[in-house]
């Protein structure tokens, strides 16, 4: 399934600047969704990149903790490792330590993937969580206001790794995906579901992502090798928040903005 999408990439001087942009996006999407419908539904990813954003959102001296309407946020996960929530590898566990324990987000608004269960059971239970919390009927797909993604140096996103069975799944909401290269199982939303979101954004930093990001955005389409290429939202728009190292091999940016929050460069690619 392929469609033409406009990928907009915003390039910030440092990973810290990119994390601040991610936090602003997170907050603004909550504000917009709450103003429109009284509730915001956001799905977040694990890995190291979101951690700086979590810290900014929870900073008692920052602009977010006391301004975000936390009670109106329904928080979900894009993917999870098959470990207990108390393990340091748990995406939920890291978020809990850095963010959830420090903000007034009601526990009933937090919808984690149960990584401690059998992977297939955990995936089925998460699909039920999404259907129940969003009141989905039949084949109706979840609709998030924002899905925040990362990307690995191998081109994977969510827990959709190269040459894994999950890349071929088009009928389910959440799946257990076996990752032979890591000798493990993961729980993940499917790319079909991710593409239904009102906004999909990648947050990517570091020189270890430079080459693969250029391949994902400017190389030949090869989703088995670069699963991030599967992310082509149905609304035709895709956002990348990048630091300069990650963006080093992308086409030159065409605009430069300087704001009270710092500078950024902006470019677009049709993919």
Buried (B, 14 or more C-beta within 10 A) or exposed (E): EEEEBBBBBBBBEEBBBBBBBBBBBBBEBBBBBBEEEEBBBBBBBBBEBBBBBBBBBBEEEBBBBEEBBBEBBBBBBBBBBBBBBEBEBBBBBBBBBBBBEBBEBEEEBBBBBBBBBEBEEBBBBBBEBBBEBBEBEEEEBBEBBBBBBBBBEEBBBBBBBBEBEBBEBEEBBBBBBBBEEEEBBBBBBBBBBBBBBBBBBBBBBBEEBBBBBBBBBEBEEEBEBBBBBBBBBBBEBBBBBBBBBBBBEBEEBEEEEEEEEBEBBEBEBEB
